[in-house]
Amino acid sequence: MKPRRITILRKGLLVLALPLIYQAIFIGVLLKRQNDLSDAQHWAMHTKDVIEKTEYVFRVLLETQSDLRGFVLTGNERFPEDISRDEKILAAEFPALKAMIKDNPKQEERFQRVLNSAQARLDYQHKIAQTMRTEGRDRAQEEVKDLKGRELTGALRTALEDFRVAEEKLDAARLETLRNSMTVQDWLLAGGLILNVGIGALAAMMFSREIASRIEVVTQNTRRIADGKTLPPLVRGSDEIRDLDEQFHSLADHLKGARLREHVYQEALERRAAELTRANRDLEQKNEEIEIFVYSVSHDLRSPLVNLQGFGRELGMAREELQKLLHGKLSAPERDRALQLAEGEMTESIRFIQTAVTRLSNIIDALLRLSRAGRVEYHPRMVDLKPIIERIVAAMRGTITARGAEVAVQDLPQVWGDPTAIEQIFANLIGNAVNYLDPQRSGRVEIGSAVREVDGMEKPLTFFVRDNGLGIPEKYVSKVFAIFQRLHGDVATGEGVGLALVRRVVERHGGQVWVESREGVGSTFFLAFPGDAQHSPLPVVAPRKERINVSPSHP
Amino acid sequence: MTPQPVTILLAEDDDGHAQLVQRNLERAGLLNGLLRVRDGQELLDCLETRGGSHEQTLDEALVVLLDINMPRVDGVEALRRIKANPATHRIPVIMLTTTDDPREIDRCYELGCNVYVTKPVAYEEFIDAIRRLGLFLQIVQRPRNGQS
């Protein structure tokens, strides 16, 4: 069963109704008390009236008594008239008084006694008046002096006193009740007021707890949504505020989803932008390389071509001259000239032509190697460098011994890459180090790895090949990796393609190569590789049995 | 006025090129006074020992033929140093190289080279260039002291 919903309207009504209901009850109670009070007042007044009336009746009775005496003494007829007037008054007052005390049976009883005493007294007075008329003044005077009159008056006085005292007691009791009533009413008013304030406060608290504080939570939630913060659990209750909060929660979830998607898109975008920037930089670098390459090719290919053409032509000219000489009869100087041509100039030309052809062929081979280094399919794996470097050093043993050099190899970590390409890199660097040693001092080549962790930052794997050789002049340091740049052309033969090749291969491995060098002190070539397969740009391909063999080049 | 015999200082790392230049300069009639060095450093050393830093040496007529791509100090750098040195900056320098890259040519002229000759691959053109160079060198008048 669905629980009954307590809506804001209901809560509001409740909050409003609570003090109202209380006030209604309070006013009711107050009215009732007021009523009681006026009753009590009425009754107090009533008692006073009764006492007053009693006293009046008693006075009238006493007057009749003194009028009777006056009549007996004087015989003046004015007195009986007064008596009968007073009796008429009494006849009216007695029933009125009786009616007034009808509510109190005990007083009624006492009043009856008063009535009886009064009647007895009146009858006695009638009798004396009668005696006065029938038997004369003296007889009447005697009767007056009789004790009976006094007795009757005493009885009446006693009965009246009794009645009056009882009535006064009643008056005192009623006054007490009235005073109590008024005190109670005072307390009731004060208490009611305090209670009213209390209930008002309670209503305010209820409003605050049930409505205001929860609306505040919802309001804060809207702010939290705007700030992209997480919302607290739903507000309690089942009213519209709860509905509103539920809406906000679902809105927040939507927004969170949207933000997440936005974040994902943003990241993808940034990644793509970074890729593009990198690609752009690579392209710029490649473009520059190509320009240098074209320049170098045009120069370096032209150079032997000039020789080919030149000495080819020289050879032709010498041949013509020789032919001419040989056609005639040779004089001694002509014979000498012919010999000079054949042994000197022609031999020289042929030598230059052969050198040029060899050089051209070497250049073209080098170009092919470099081109292949960019295209050859790599088969990356974790490569153990130790055996590779041992193999390279063994292959160069002859040169190393000839130069009296020493090669030291430290323990090296494994590297992720193509074994053949890695071998090619180290063969080039070690070859260069050995070839460009300074003949003035005993050579030393060191191969090692640099610190991997710097300032708690994981650095890529860094290797170095250090020599104490000729070194590179400062202005050439930036050029050593460009193709066809040959610094020590006189020291060793080569096409100036080795370091260009090294850079190409290292970059394809996602690594970097750079050099620190001082002329006359030595050079250190550094190689940085990504630490593992995850950071390597090389695609992981299944190793194949057949390998494209890239022969390591020695500059 | 008879032209003063000039000494030609040829800086060329390629033996073949040097030989071709020499042979054809001889054919063009410049039979004497060719001195060949193998790179820029050697050229600068040579100018130094010849007293390039002293005014008196400028009595001797001197022309430099300079290749660009050379080991150690290349032709452009050698040119820059010759033209930067007050003692040698009046020596005529002829760039003789395989490169016809316009930027390189501009650079050489900016640095103060007097003539720029591209070594043509075609032999006839090469010979021709050298011959014309020979003719040119024959009429080169070294400015005398204080006459600049």
Interface residues (C-beta under 8 A of the other chain):
Chain A: Y295 S298 H299 D300 R302 S303 P304 L305 V306 N307 Q309 G310 F311 G312 R313 E314 E348 F352 T355 A356 R486 L487 H488 G489 D490
Chain B: D13 D14 D15 G16 H17 Q19 L20 R23 R38 D39 I68 N69 M70 P71 R72 T97 T98 T99 D100 D101 K119 P120 V121 A122 Y123 E124 F126 I127
